[in-house]
Each structure stands twice: as structure tokens, then as C-alpha cells.
Amino acid sequence: MAVLLTTWWVWLAAALGLGILEMLVPGFIFLGFAIGAAVTGLALLGPLKLLSVPAILLLFAVISLIAWLILRRVFSLPKGNVKTFNHDINE
């Protein structure tokens, strides 16, 4: 398991899977994790390929949190506004 966590293509495959899952269950939850996995996978291609497993998992967690916070700020409704529907689309 530890060898898989240090392999770049596993992280990119996880990013792809999480991106597909985000398309099926929208809400910008899985997209933050997908961005974190993609950045972690790309980082393992470069100078960070010698990191330990806990450091890689910490990198993934921090990047995922930052991505989720940015997505929440960019795509959320303006503060104080609530989306309401007054009609049924089937009427």
C-alpha cells in the first residue's frame, strides 16, 4: 500500500475517478479532493518524489482543503441569499 501512495499515476487515476464521481454527485465536494489528488500526482513527478507517505498524505489533505475552500468561495451564492423555487417545473 505504501508503494502505491508514492506512485504518481495512482494519484492521477484517483483524481480522474473523483472527477467522474463529482459529475455524478455534484456539490463541489469531490472536486476539491480531485484537485488535491491531481496536484499531488503531479508533484510526485517532480521534485517531491522522495517524500515519505505521511508527508504525501499531508500534502494531499492541505491541497484538497485549499481547493475546496476556493471552490466554495467562487461558486457559492452571495452571502445571505438562499435559492428558493416558487413553482414546480411539472405544472
N, CA, C and O atoms as a CHARMM CRD file, in Angstrom:
* protein
*
  364
    1    1 MET  N      0.82400  -1.19700   0.00000 PROA 1      0.00000
    2    1 MET  CA     0.00000   0.00000   0.00000 PROA 1      0.00000
    3    1 MET  C      0.86800   1.26100   0.00000 PROA 1      0.00000
    4    1 MET  O      0.55900   2.22400  -0.70100 PROA 1      0.00000
    5    2 ALA  N      1.94000   1.26000   0.77400 PROA 2      0.00000
    6    2 ALA  CA     2.79800   2.44700   0.84400 PROA 2      0.00000
    7    2 ALA  C      3.46400   2.72500  -0.49400 PROA 2      0.00000
    8    2 ALA  O      3.69900   3.88100  -0.84300 PROA 2      0.00000
    9    3 VAL  N      3.77000   1.67100  -1.24600 PROA 3      0.00000
   10    3 VAL  CA     4.39400   1.86700  -2.55100 PROA 3      0.00000
   11    3 VAL  C      3.40100   2.52600  -3.50600 PROA 3      0.00000
   12    3 VAL  O      3.79200   3.37100  -4.31200 PROA 3      0.00000
   13    4 LEU  N      2.13400   2.15400  -3.42900 PROA 4      0.00000
   14    4 LEU  CA     1.12700   2.76400  -4.29800 PROA 4      0.00000
   15    4 LEU  C      0.93500   4.24500  -3.99000 PROA 4      0.00000
   16    4 LEU  O      0.68500   5.03800  -4.89700 PROA 4      0.00000
   17    5 LEU  N      1.04800   4.62100  -2.72600 PROA 5      0.00000
   18    5 LEU  CA     0.85400   6.02800  -2.36300 PROA 5      0.00000
   19    5 LEU  C      1.99500   6.91500  -2.82000 PROA 5      0.00000
   20    5 LEU  O      1.84600   8.13600  -2.86100 PROA 5      0.00000
   21    6 THR  N      3.12400   6.33100  -3.16100 PROA 6      0.00000
   22    6 THR  CA     4.25300   7.12100  -3.65200 PROA 6      0.00000
   23    6 THR  C      4.35800   7.07300  -5.17400 PROA 6      0.00000
   24    6 THR  O      5.32200   7.59500  -5.73500 PROA 6      0.00000
   25    7 THR  N      3.39700   6.46600  -5.84800 PROA 7      0.00000
   26    7 THR  CA     3.39900   6.36000  -7.29800 PROA 7      0.00000
   27    7 THR  C      2.49100   7.43400  -7.88700 PROA 7      0.00000
   28    7 THR  O      1.32900   7.55600  -7.50000 PROA 7      0.00000
   29    8 TRP  N      3.02600   8.20400  -8.81800 PROA 8      0.00000
   30    8 TRP  CA     2.32100   9.36100  -9.35000 PROA 8      0.00000
   31    8 TRP  C      1.04700   8.98800 -10.09400 PROA 8      0.00000
   32    8 TRP  O      0.03700   9.68100  -9.97300 PROA 8      0.00000
   33    9 TRP  N      1.08000   7.89900 -10.86200 PROA 9      0.00000
   34    9 TRP  CA    -0.08100   7.57400 -11.68700 PROA 9      0.00000
   35    9 TRP  C     -1.27800   7.12100 -10.85600 PROA 9      0.00000
   36    9 TRP  O     -2.41600   7.23500 -11.30900 PROA 9      0.00000
   37   10 VAL  N     -1.04100   6.60900  -9.64800 PROA 10     0.00000
   38   10 VAL  CA    -2.14800   6.22700  -8.77200 PROA 10     0.00000
   39   10 VAL  C     -2.92000   7.47400  -8.34400 PROA 10     0.00000
   40   10 VAL  O     -4.15000   7.47100  -8.29400 PROA 10     0.00000
   41   11 TRP  N     -2.18600   8.52900  -8.04000 PROA 11     0.00000
   42   11 TRP  CA    -2.83900   9.78100  -7.62900 PROA 11     0.00000
   43   11 TRP  C     -3.61000  10.40000  -8.78600 PROA 11     0.00000
   44   11 TRP  O     -4.70000  10.93400  -8.58400 PROA 11     0.00000
   45   12 LEU  N     -3.05900  10.33600  -9.99800 PROA 12     0.00000
   46   12 LEU  CA    -3.76200  10.89100 -11.14700 PROA 12     0.00000
   47   12 LEU  C     -4.99200  10.05300 -11.50100 PROA 12     0.00000
   48   12 LEU  O     -6.01100  10.60000 -11.92300 PROA 12     0.00000
   49   13 ALA  N     -4.90400   8.73500 -11.33300 PROA 13     0.00000
   50   13 ALA  CA    -6.07200   7.88600 -11.55800 PROA 13     0.00000
   51   13 ALA  C     -7.15100   8.16500 -10.51200 PROA 13     0.00000
   52   13 ALA  O     -8.34100   8.17200 -10.82800 PROA 13     0.00000
   53   14 ALA  N     -6.73100   8.39300  -9.27200 PROA 14     0.00000
   54   14 ALA  CA    -7.69200   8.74500  -8.22200 PROA 14     0.00000
   55   14 ALA  C     -8.34200  10.09300  -8.52500 PROA 14     0.00000
   56   14 ALA  O     -9.53300  10.27600  -8.27400 PROA 14     0.00000
   57   15 ALA  N     -7.57100  11.03300  -9.05900 PROA 15     0.00000
   58   15 ALA  CA    -8.12000  12.34200  -9.43000 PROA 15     0.00000
   59   15 ALA  C     -9.16900  12.18100 -10.52700 PROA 15     0.00000
   60   15 ALA  O    -10.21700  12.82500 -10.48100 PROA 15     0.00000
   61   16 LEU  N     -8.89800  11.33900 -11.49800 PROA 16     0.00000
   62   16 LEU  CA    -9.85200  11.09100 -12.56500 PROA 16     0.00000
   63   16 LEU  C    -11.12600  10.44800 -12.01500 PROA 16     0.00000
   64   16 LEU  O    -12.23300  10.84900 -12.37500 PROA 16     0.00000
   65   17 GLY  N    -10.96700   9.46000 -11.15200 PROA 17     0.00000
   66   17 GLY  CA   -12.12200   8.80500 -10.54700 PROA 17     0.00000
   67   17 GLY  C    -12.95300   9.76000  -9.70600 PROA 17     0.00000
   68   17 GLY  O    -14.18300   9.72400  -9.75400 PROA 17     0.00000
   69   18 LEU  N    -12.29300  10.60800  -8.94000 PROA 18     0.00000
   70   18 LEU  CA   -13.01400  11.59200  -8.12600 PROA 18     0.00000
   71   18 LEU  C    -13.69000  12.65000  -8.99200 PROA 18     0.00000
   72   18 LEU  O    -14.76800  13.14000  -8.65200 PROA 18     0.00000
   73   19 GLY  N    -13.06100  13.00100 -10.10600 PROA 19     0.00000
   74   19 GLY  CA   -13.68700  13.94200 -11.03200 PROA 19     0.00000
   75   19 GLY  C    -14.94300  13.35800 -11.66100 PROA 19     0.00000
   76   19 GLY  O    -15.94300  14.05800 -11.82000 PROA 19     0.00000
   77   20 ILE  N    -14.89900  12.08700 -12.01500 PROA 20     0.00000
   78   20 ILE  CA   -16.08700  11.42000 -12.54800 PROA 20     0.00000
   79   20 ILE  C    -17.16400  11.32800 -11.47700 PROA 20     0.00000
   80   20 ILE  O    -18.34100  11.54200 -11.76600 PROA 20     0.00000
   81   21 LEU  N    -16.78200  11.01700 -10.25600 PROA 21     0.00000
   82   21 LEU  CA   -17.73900  10.95300  -9.15800 PROA 21     0.00000
   83   21 LEU  C    -18.38400  12.31400  -8.91200 PROA 21     0.00000
   84   21 LEU  O    -19.56500  12.38500  -8.57400 PROA 21     0.00000
   85   22 GLU  N    -17.63200  13.37800  -9.07700 PROA 22     0.00000
   86   22 GLU  CA   -18.18700  14.72800  -8.92600 PROA 22     0.00000
   87   22 GLU  C    -19.24800  15.00700  -9.98800 PROA 22     0.00000
   88   22 GLU  O    -20.22600  15.70500  -9.72300 PROA 22     0.00000
   89   23 MET  N    -19.05400  14.46700 -11.17800 PROA 23     0.00000
   90   23 MET  CA   -20.06000  14.65500 -12.23000 PROA 23     0.00000
   91   23 MET  C    -21.36000  13.92600 -11.88000 PROA 23     0.00000
   92   23 MET  O    -22.44400  14.38400 -12.24100 PROA 23     0.00000
   93   24 LEU  N    -21.25600  12.80800 -11.18800 PROA 24     0.00000
   94   24 LEU  CA   -22.44200  12.04200 -10.81600 PROA 24     0.00000
   95   24 LEU  C    -23.12200  12.59500  -9.57500 PROA 24     0.00000
   96   24 LEU  O    -24.34700  12.54200  -9.46500 PROA 24     0.00000
   97   25 VAL  N    -22.34500  13.12400  -8.64300 PROA 25     0.00000
   98   25 VAL  CA   -22.87200  13.66400  -7.38700 PROA 25     0.00000
   99   25 VAL  C    -22.33500  15.09100  -7.23300 PROA 25     0.00000
  100   25 VAL  O    -21.34900  15.30700  -6.52900 PROA 25     0.00000
  101   26 PRO  N    -22.98000  16.06700  -7.88800 PROA 26     0.00000
  102   26 PRO  CA   -22.43800  17.43000  -7.85100 PROA 26     0.00000
  103   26 PRO  C    -22.55300  18.05800  -6.46800 PROA 26     0.00000
  104   26 PRO  O    -23.41000  17.68500  -5.66800 PROA 26     0.00000
  105   27 GLY  N    -21.69600  18.98900  -6.21100 PROA 27     0.00000
  106   27 GLY  CA   -21.71300  19.69600  -4.93800 PROA 27     0.00000
  107   27 GLY  C    -20.34900  20.24200  -4.57300 PROA 27     0.00000
  108   27 GLY  O    -20.18700  20.80600  -3.49100 PROA 27     0.00000
  109   28 PHE  N    -19.37600  20.09300  -5.43300 PROA 28     0.00000
  110   28 PHE  CA   -18.02000  20.57500  -5.22900 PROA 28     0.00000
  111   28 PHE  C    -17.34100  19.94700  -4.02100 PROA 28     0.00000
  112   28 PHE  O    -16.40600  20.52900  -3.47100 PROA 28     0.00000
  113   29 ILE  N    -17.78700  18.78700  -3.60300 PROA 29     0.00000
  114   29 ILE  CA   -17.12600  18.07200  -2.51900 PROA 29     0.00000
  115   29 ILE  C    -15.99400  17.23100  -3.08000 PROA 29     0.00000
  116   29 ILE  O    -14.85100  17.34200  -2.63600 PROA 29     0.00000
  117   30 PHE  N    -16.30900  16.38900  -4.05500 PROA 30     0.00000
  118   30 PHE  CA   -15.30100  15.50400  -4.61500 PROA 30     0.00000
  119   30 PHE  C    -14.32700  16.24300  -5.52800 PROA 30     0.00000
  120   30 PHE  O    -13.21200  15.77500  -5.75800 PROA 30     0.00000
  121   31 LEU  N    -14.74600  17.39900  -6.04800 PROA 31     0.00000
  122   31 LEU  CA   -13.86300  18.16200  -6.93200 PROA 31     0.00000
  123   31 LEU  C    -12.64000  18.69000  -6.18300 PROA 31     0.00000
  124   31 LEU  O    -11.54300  18.73100  -6.74000 PROA 31     0.00000
  125   32 GLY  N    -12.81900  19.08900  -4.93700 PROA 32     0.00000
  126   32 GLY  CA   -11.67700  19.52600  -4.12900 PROA 32     0.00000
  127   32 GLY  C    -10.68400  18.38800  -3.90900 PROA 32     0.00000
  128   32 GLY  O     -9.47100  18.58400  -3.98300 PROA 32     0.00000
  129   33 PHE  N    -11.21800  17.19200  -3.63700 PROA 33     0.00000
  130   33 PHE  CA   -10.35000  16.02700  -3.47600 PROA 33     0.00000
  131   33 PHE  C     -9.67400  15.66300  -4.80500 PROA 33     0.00000
  132   33 PHE  O     -8.51400  15.25400  -4.82300 PROA 33     0.00000
  133   34 ALA  N    -10.40400  15.81500  -5.90800 PROA 34     0.00000
  134   34 ALA  CA    -9.82300  15.50900  -7.22200 PROA 34     0.00000
  135   34 ALA  C     -8.67700  16.46500  -7.54400 PROA 34     0.00000
  136   34 ALA  O     -7.64400  16.05000  -8.07000 PROA 34     0.00000
  137   35 ILE  N     -8.86100  17.73600  -7.22900 PROA 35     0.00000
  138   35 ILE  CA    -7.78900  18.70500  -7.45600 PROA 35     0.00000
  139   35 ILE  C     -6.59200  18.38200  -6.57200 PROA 35     0.00000
  140   35 ILE  O     -5.44800  18.44500  -7.02200 PROA 35     0.00000
  141   36 GLY  N     -6.85400  18.03400  -5.31400 PROA 36     0.00000
  142   36 GLY  CA    -5.76600  17.65500  -4.40700 PROA 36     0.00000
  143   36 GLY  C     -5.00600  16.43600  -4.89300 PROA 36     0.00000
  144   36 GLY  O     -3.77800  16.39800  -4.82000 PROA 36     0.00000
  145   37 ALA  N     -5.72700  15.43700  -5.38800 PROA 37     0.00000
  146   37 ALA  CA    -5.07100  14.22800  -5.89800 PROA 37     0.00000
  147   37 ALA  C     -4.27300  14.52600  -7.16200 PROA 37     0.00000
  148   37 ALA  O     -3.17600  13.99800  -7.34300 PROA 37     0.00000
  149   38 ALA  N     -4.81900  15.36900  -8.03600 PROA 38     0.00000
  150   38 ALA  CA    -4.10500  15.71100  -9.27000 PROA 38     0.00000
  151   38 ALA  C     -2.82500  16.48300  -8.96900 PROA 38     0.00000
  152   38 ALA  O     -1.77600  16.19600  -9.54600 PROA 38     0.00000
  153   39 VAL  N     -2.90400  17.44800  -8.08000 PROA 39     0.00000
  154   39 VAL  CA    -1.70100  18.23400  -7.73500 PROA 39     0.00000
  155   39 VAL  C     -0.67700  17.34500  -7.03300 PROA 39     0.00000
  156   39 VAL  O      0.52400  17.47400  -7.27200 PROA 39     0.00000
  157   40 THR  N     -1.13900  16.45300  -6.17900 PROA 40     0.00000
  158   40 THR  CA    -0.22000  15.52800  -5.50600 PROA 40     0.00000
  159   40 THR  C      0.45500  14.61700  -6.52100 PROA 40     0.00000
  160   40 THR  O      1.66200  14.38500  -6.44400 PROA 40     0.00000
  161   41 GLY  N     -0.31800  14.09900  -7.47400 PROA 41     0.00000
  162   41 GLY  CA     0.26500  13.24900  -8.51600 PROA 41     0.00000
  163   41 GLY  C      1.28700  13.98000  -9.35600 PROA 41     0.00000
  164   41 GLY  O      2.34100  13.43200  -9.67800 PROA 41     0.00000
  165   42 LEU  N      0.98100  15.21600  -9.71200 PROA 42     0.00000
  166   42 LEU  CA     1.93600  15.99800 -10.49500 PROA 42     0.00000
  167   42 LEU  C      3.16700  16.37000  -9.66900 PROA 42     0.00000
  168   42 LEU  O      4.27400  16.45400 -10.20100 PROA 42     0.00000
  169   43 ALA  N      2.97200  16.59000  -8.37500 PROA 43     0.00000
  170   43 ALA  CA     4.11600  16.90600  -7.50800 PROA 43     0.00000
  171   43 ALA  C      5.04000  15.69800  -7.37100 PROA 43     0.00000
  172   43 ALA  O      6.25400  15.85300  -7.23500 PROA 43     0.00000
  173   44 LEU  N      4.47000  14.50100  -7.40800 PROA 44     0.00000
  174   44 LEU  CA     5.30700  13.30200  -7.30400 PROA 44     0.00000
  175   44 LEU  C      6.10100  13.04200  -8.57700 PROA 44     0.00000
  176   44 LEU  O      7.05800  12.26800  -8.56100 PROA 44     0.00000
  177   45 LEU  N      5.72000  13.67200  -9.66800 PROA 45     0.00000
  178   45 LEU  CA     6.51400  13.58400 -10.89000 PROA 45     0.00000
  179   45 LEU  C      7.77700  14.42600 -10.79300 PROA 45     0.00000
  180   45 LEU  O      8.79300  14.10700 -11.41000 PROA 45     0.00000
  181   46 GLY  N      7.71000  15.48700 -10.02500 PROA 46     0.00000
  182   46 GLY  CA     8.80400  16.44200  -9.95400 PROA 46     0.00000
  183   46 GLY  C      9.66700  16.27700  -8.72300 PROA 46     0.00000
  184   46 GLY  O     10.04900  15.16400  -8.36400 PROA 46     0.00000
  185   47 PRO  N      9.97000  17.37500  -8.08700 PROA 47     0.00000
  186   47 PRO  CA    10.95400  17.36900  -7.00100 PROA 47     0.00000
  187   47 PRO  C     10.47700  16.72000  -5.70400 PROA 47     0.00000
  188   47 PRO  O     11.29500  16.46600  -4.82000 PROA 47     0.00000
  189   48 LEU  N      9.19300  16.44700  -5.56500 PROA 48     0.00000
  190   48 LEU  CA     8.67800  15.90100  -4.31400 PROA 48     0.00000
  191   48 LEU  C      8.55200  14.38500  -4.33300 PROA 48     0.00000
  192   48 LEU  O      7.87100  13.81500  -3.48100 PROA 48     0.00000
  193   49 LYS  N      9.19700  13.72100  -5.29200 PROA 49     0.00000
  194   49 LYS  CA     9.03200  12.27500  -5.41000 PROA 49     0.00000
  195   49 LYS  C      9.70700  11.50000  -4.28800 PROA 49     0.00000
  196   49 LYS  O      9.48300  10.29600  -4.16300 PROA 49     0.00000
  197   50 LEU  N     10.51400  12.14200  -3.48000 PROA 50     0.00000
  198   50 LEU  CA    11.20200  11.45000  -2.39700 PROA 50     0.00000
  199   50 LEU  C     10.54300  11.66100  -1.03900 PROA 50     0.00000
  200   50 LEU  O     11.13500  11.34400  -0.00700 PROA 50     0.00000
  201   51 LEU  N      9.32100  12.19300  -1.03300 PROA 51     0.00000
  202   51 LEU  CA     8.61800  12.40900   0.22400 PROA 51     0.00000
  203   51 LEU  C      8.16800  11.08500   0.83800 PROA 51     0.00000
  204   51 LEU  O      7.97000  10.09200   0.13800 PROA 51     0.00000
  205   52 SER  N      8.01400  11.09500   2.14100 PROA 52     0.00000
  206   52 SER  CA     7.50300   9.90800   2.83300 PROA 52     0.00000
  207   52 SER  C      5.98500   9.84500   2.66300 PROA 52     0.00000
  208   52 SER  O      5.35900  10.82000   2.24700 PROA 52     0.00000
  209   53 VAL  N      5.40900   8.70300   2.98400 PROA 53     0.00000
  210   53 VAL  CA     3.96300   8.52000   2.84700 PROA 53     0.00000
  211   53 VAL  C      3.17900   9.50500   3.71800 PROA 53     0.00000
  212   53 VAL  O      2.22400  10.09700   3.21500 PROA 53     0.00000
  213   54 PRO  N      3.52400   9.71600   4.99900 PROA 54     0.00000
  214   54 PRO  CA     2.77600  10.70800   5.77200 PROA 54     0.00000
  215   54 PRO  C      2.87100  12.12200   5.18700 PROA 54     0.00000
  216   54 PRO  O      1.90200  12.88000   5.23500 PROA 54     0.00000
  217   55 ALA  N      4.01700  12.47000   4.64700 PROA 55     0.00000
  218   55 ALA  CA     4.16900  13.79700   4.03800 PROA 55     0.00000
  219   55 ALA  C      3.32100  13.91700   2.77900 PROA 55     0.00000
  220   55 ALA  O      2.75300  14.97800   2.52100 PROA 55     0.00000
  221   56 ILE  N      3.22600  12.85900   1.99700 PROA 56     0.00000
  222   56 ILE  CA     2.39800  12.86300   0.79700 PROA 56     0.00000
  223   56 ILE  C      0.92200  13.00100   1.17600 PROA 56     0.00000
  224   56 ILE  O      0.18800  13.76300   0.54800 PROA 56     0.00000
  225   57 LEU  N      0.49500  12.27300   2.19200 PROA 57     0.00000
  226   57 LEU  CA    -0.89500  12.36300   2.64000 PROA 57     0.00000
  227   57 LEU  C     -1.21000  13.74100   3.21500 PROA 57     0.00000
  228   57 LEU  O     -2.31200  14.25500   3.02600 PROA 57     0.00000
  229   58 LEU  N     -0.26100  14.33300   3.90600 PROA 58     0.00000
  230   58 LEU  CA    -0.44800  15.69100   4.41600 PROA 58     0.00000
  231   58 LEU  C     -0.54600  16.69200   3.26400 PROA 58     0.00000
  232   58 LEU  O     -1.38400  17.59400   3.29600 PROA 58     0.00000
  233   59 LEU  N      0.29700  16.53800   2.25800 PROA 59     0.00000
  234   59 LEU  CA     0.24100  17.39700   1.07500 PROA 59     0.00000
  235   59 LEU  C     -1.12800  17.28300   0.40400 PROA 59     0.00000
  236   59 LEU  O     -1.73300  18.29200   0.04200 PROA 59     0.00000
  237   60 PHE  N     -1.60800  16.06300   0.24000 PROA 60     0.00000
  238   60 PHE  CA    -2.92500  15.83600  -0.35800 PROA 60     0.00000
  239   60 PHE  C     -4.02700  16.49600   0.46300 PROA 60     0.00000
  240   60 PHE  O     -4.91200  17.14300  -0.09800 PROA 60     0.00000
  241   61 ALA  N     -3.98400  16.34300   1.77400 PROA 61     0.00000
  242   61 ALA  CA    -5.02300  16.90700   2.64400 PROA 61     0.00000
  243   61 ALA  C     -5.02400  18.43300   2.59700 PROA 61     0.00000
  244   61 ALA  O     -6.08600  19.05200   2.52700 PROA 61     0.00000
  245   62 VAL  N     -3.85200  19.03500   2.63500 PROA 62     0.00000
  246   62 VAL  CA    -3.76100  20.50100   2.63600 PROA 62     0.00000
  247   62 VAL  C     -4.22000  21.07200   1.30200 PROA 62     0.00000
  248   62 VAL  O     -4.97000  22.04900   1.27200 PROA 62     0.00000
  249   63 ILE  N     -3.78200  20.47800   0.20200 PROA 63     0.00000
  250   63 ILE  CA    -4.17300  20.97900  -1.11500 PROA 63     0.00000
  251   63 ILE  C     -5.66900  20.77400  -1.34300 PROA 63     0.00000
  252   63 ILE  O     -6.32700  21.63700  -1.92400 PROA 63     0.00000
  253   64 SER  N     -6.21000  19.64900  -0.89600 PROA 64     0.00000
  254   64 SER  CA    -7.64700  19.39400  -1.03800 PROA 64     0.00000
  255   64 SER  C     -8.46300  20.41200  -0.25100 PROA 64     0.00000
  256   64 SER  O     -9.47800  20.90800  -0.74000 PROA 64     0.00000
  257   65 LEU  N     -8.02900  20.72100   0.95100 PROA 65     0.00000
  258   65 LEU  CA    -8.73900  21.70100   1.76800 PROA 65     0.00000
  259   65 LEU  C     -8.69500  23.08100   1.12500 PROA 65     0.00000
  260   65 LEU  O     -9.71300  23.76900   1.06500 PROA 65     0.00000
  261   66 ILE  N     -7.53300  23.48600   0.64800 PROA 66     0.00000
  262   66 ILE  CA    -7.40600  24.79200  -0.00400 PROA 66     0.00000
  263   66 ILE  C     -8.27500  24.85000  -1.25700 PROA 66     0.00000
  264   66 ILE  O     -8.95400  25.84900  -1.49600 PROA 66     0.00000
  265   67 ALA  N     -8.25600  23.78000  -2.05900 PROA 67     0.00000
  266   67 ALA  CA    -9.06900  23.74800  -3.27700 PROA 67     0.00000
  267   67 ALA  C    -10.54800  23.81200  -2.94000 PROA 67     0.00000
  268   67 ALA  O    -11.30500  24.51500  -3.60800 PROA 67     0.00000
  269   68 TRP  N    -10.97100  23.08600  -1.91000 PROA 68     0.00000
  270   68 TRP  CA   -12.38400  23.09500  -1.51200 PROA 68     0.00000
  271   68 TRP  C    -12.80300  24.48400  -1.04300 PROA 68     0.00000
  272   68 TRP  O    -13.88800  24.95200  -1.38900 PROA 68     0.00000
  273   69 LEU  N    -11.95700  25.14400  -0.26200 PROA 69     0.00000
  274   69 LEU  CA   -12.28800  26.48700   0.21400 PROA 69     0.00000
  275   69 LEU  C    -12.38100  27.48700  -0.93900 PROA 69     0.00000
  276   69 LEU  O    -13.25800  28.35000  -0.93800 PROA 69     0.00000
  277   70 ILE  N    -11.49700  27.37700  -1.90600 PROA 70     0.00000
  278   70 ILE  CA   -11.54000  28.26800  -3.06500 PROA 70     0.00000
  279   70 ILE  C    -12.79700  27.99800  -3.89000 PROA 70     0.00000
  280   70 ILE  O    -13.46700  28.93800  -4.31800 PROA 70     0.00000
  281   71 LEU  N    -13.12100  26.73400  -4.11500 PROA 71     0.00000
  282   71 LEU  CA   -14.32800  26.39100  -4.86900 PROA 71     0.00000
  283   71 LEU  C    -15.57800  26.88100  -4.15400 PROA 71     0.00000
  284   71 LEU  O    -16.51700  27.36000  -4.79000 PROA 71     0.00000
  285   72 ARG  N    -15.58700  26.76100  -2.85600 PROA 72     0.00000
  286   72 ARG  CA   -16.74800  27.20300  -2.08100 PROA 72     0.00000
  287   72 ARG  C    -16.92100  28.72000  -2.18900 PROA 72     0.00000
  288   72 ARG  O    -18.04200  29.21700  -2.29900 PROA 72     0.00000
  289   73 ARG  N    -15.82100  29.43700  -2.15800 PROA 73     0.00000
  290   73 ARG  CA   -15.89800  30.89800  -2.24800 PROA 73     0.00000
  291   73 ARG  C    -16.31500  31.33500  -3.65500 PROA 73     0.00000
  292   73 ARG  O    -17.10800  32.26400  -3.80400 PROA 73     0.00000
  293   74 VAL  N    -15.79300  30.68200  -4.66700 PROA 74     0.00000
  294   74 VAL  CA   -16.07200  31.09700  -6.03800 PROA 74     0.00000
  295   74 VAL  C    -17.49000  30.73200  -6.47200 PROA 74     0.00000
  296   74 VAL  O    -18.16200  31.53600  -7.11800 PROA 74     0.00000
  297   75 PHE  N    -17.95400  29.52700  -6.12400 PROA 75     0.00000
  298   75 PHE  CA   -19.21900  29.04100  -6.66100 PROA 75     0.00000
  299   75 PHE  C    -20.40200  29.11400  -5.69900 PROA 75     0.00000
  300   75 PHE  O    -21.49000  28.65500  -6.04800 PROA 75     0.00000
  301   76 SER  N    -20.23300  29.66400  -4.52300 PROA 76     0.00000
  302   76 SER  CA   -21.35300  29.73500  -3.59000 PROA 76     0.00000
  303   76 SER  C    -22.24100  30.93500  -3.92500 PROA 76     0.00000
  304   76 SER  O    -21.83500  31.85300  -4.63700 PROA 76     0.00000
  305   77 LEU  N    -23.44100  30.90000  -3.39900 PROA 77     0.00000
  306   77 LEU  CA   -24.34800  32.03200  -3.56400 PROA 77     0.00000
  307   77 LEU  C    -23.82500  33.20900  -2.75100 PROA 77     0.00000
  308   77 LEU  O    -23.09700  33.01900  -1.77600 PROA 77     0.00000
  309   78 PRO  N    -24.18900  34.41000  -3.14400 PROA 78     0.00000
  310   78 PRO  CA   -23.78800  35.57000  -2.33200 PROA 78     0.00000
  311   78 PRO  C    -24.31700  35.43800  -0.90400 PROA 78     0.00000
  312   78 PRO  O    -25.37400  34.85100  -0.67400 PROA 78     0.00000
  313   79 LYS  N    -23.58100  35.98400   0.03200 PROA 79     0.00000
  314   79 LYS  CA   -23.92000  35.83000   1.44800 PROA 79     0.00000
  315   79 LYS  C    -25.31600  36.39000   1.74300 PROA 79     0.00000
  316   79 LYS  O    -25.65200  37.50700   1.35100 PROA 79     0.00000
  317   80 GLY  N    -26.10400  35.59200   2.43400 PROA 80     0.00000
  318   80 GLY  CA   -27.44500  35.99900   2.80800 PROA 80     0.00000
  319   80 GLY  C    -28.50700  35.60800   1.80800 PROA 80     0.00000
  320   80 GLY  O    -29.69600  35.72400   2.10300 PROA 80     0.00000
  321   81 ASN  N    -28.11400  35.14500   0.62800 PROA 81     0.00000
  322   81 ASN  CA   -29.08800  34.74100  -0.38100 PROA 81     0.00000
  323   81 ASN  C    -29.32200  33.23800  -0.30400 PROA 81     0.00000
  324   81 ASN  O    -28.39400  32.44700  -0.13400 PROA 81     0.00000
  325   82 VAL  N    -30.58200  32.87700  -0.43200 PROA 82     0.00000
  326   82 VAL  CA   -30.95500  31.47500  -0.44300 PROA 82     0.00000
  327   82 VAL  C    -31.72900  31.22600  -1.72000 PROA 82     0.00000
  328   82 VAL  O    -32.62900  31.99300  -2.06200 PROA 82     0.00000
  329   83 LYS  N    -31.39200  30.16800  -2.42500 PROA 83     0.00000
  330   83 LYS  CA   -32.09300  29.85000  -3.65000 PROA 83     0.00000
  331   83 LYS  C    -33.41900  29.18700  -3.28900 PROA 83     0.00000
  332   83 LYS  O    -33.44300  28.15700  -2.61600 PROA 83     0.00000
  333   84 THR  N    -34.51300  29.78100  -3.73900 PROA 84     0.00000
  334   84 THR  CA   -35.84300  29.22100  -3.49500 PROA 84     0.00000
  335   84 THR  C    -36.56500  29.06400  -4.82000 PROA 84     0.00000
  336   84 THR  O    -36.31500  29.79800  -5.77600 PROA 84     0.00000
  337   85 PHE  N    -37.45200  28.10700  -4.85800 PROA 85     0.00000
  338   85 PHE  CA   -38.25400  27.84900  -6.04200 PROA 85     0.00000
  339   85 PHE  C    -39.71900  28.02100  -5.66000 PROA 85     0.00000
  340   85 PHE  O    -40.19200  27.39000  -4.71600 PROA 85     0.00000
  341   86 ASN  N    -40.43700  28.86800  -6.38400 PROA 86     0.00000
  342   86 ASN  CA   -41.83900  29.13400  -6.09000 PROA 86     0.00000
  343   86 ASN  C    -42.78900  28.38700  -7.00900 PROA 86     0.00000
  344   86 ASN  O    -44.00600  28.49600  -6.85700 PROA 86     0.00000
  345   87 HSD  N    -42.26400  27.64300  -7.94500 PROA 87     0.00000
  346   87 HSD  CA   -43.11300  26.91400  -8.87600 PROA 87     0.00000
  347   87 HSD  C    -42.52900  25.53700  -9.14000 PROA 87     0.00000
  348   87 HSD  O    -41.34200  25.28400  -8.93300 PROA 87     0.00000
  349   88 ASP  N    -43.39300  24.67500  -9.59500 PROA 88     0.00000
  350   88 ASP  CA   -42.98800  23.32100  -9.93900 PROA 88     0.00000
  351   88 ASP  C    -42.75900  23.25800 -11.45100 PROA 88     0.00000
  352   88 ASP  O    -43.58500  23.76300 -12.21100 PROA 88     0.00000
  353   89 ILE  N    -41.69500  22.67300 -11.88800 PROA 89     0.00000
  354   89 ILE  CA   -41.40200  22.61900 -13.31700 PROA 89     0.00000
  355   89 ILE  C    -42.38700  21.72500 -14.05100 PROA 89     0.00000
  356   89 ILE  O    -42.46900  21.78500 -15.27700 PROA 89     0.00000
  357   90 ASN  N    -43.13400  20.89900 -13.33700 PROA 90     0.00000
  358   90 ASN  CA   -44.08700  19.98400 -13.96700 PROA 90     0.00000
  359   90 ASN  C    -45.45600  20.60400 -14.15500 PROA 90     0.00000
  360   90 ASN  O    -46.33000  19.96000 -14.73600 PROA 90     0.00000
  361   91 GLU  N    -45.68300  21.81100 -13.69600 PROA 91     0.00000
  362   91 GLU  CA   -47.00400  22.43400 -13.83300 PROA 91     0.00000
  363   91 GLU  C    -47.18700  23.02700 -15.19800 PROA 91     0.00000
  364   91 GLU  O    -48.24100  23.59200 -15.49000 PROA 91     0.00000
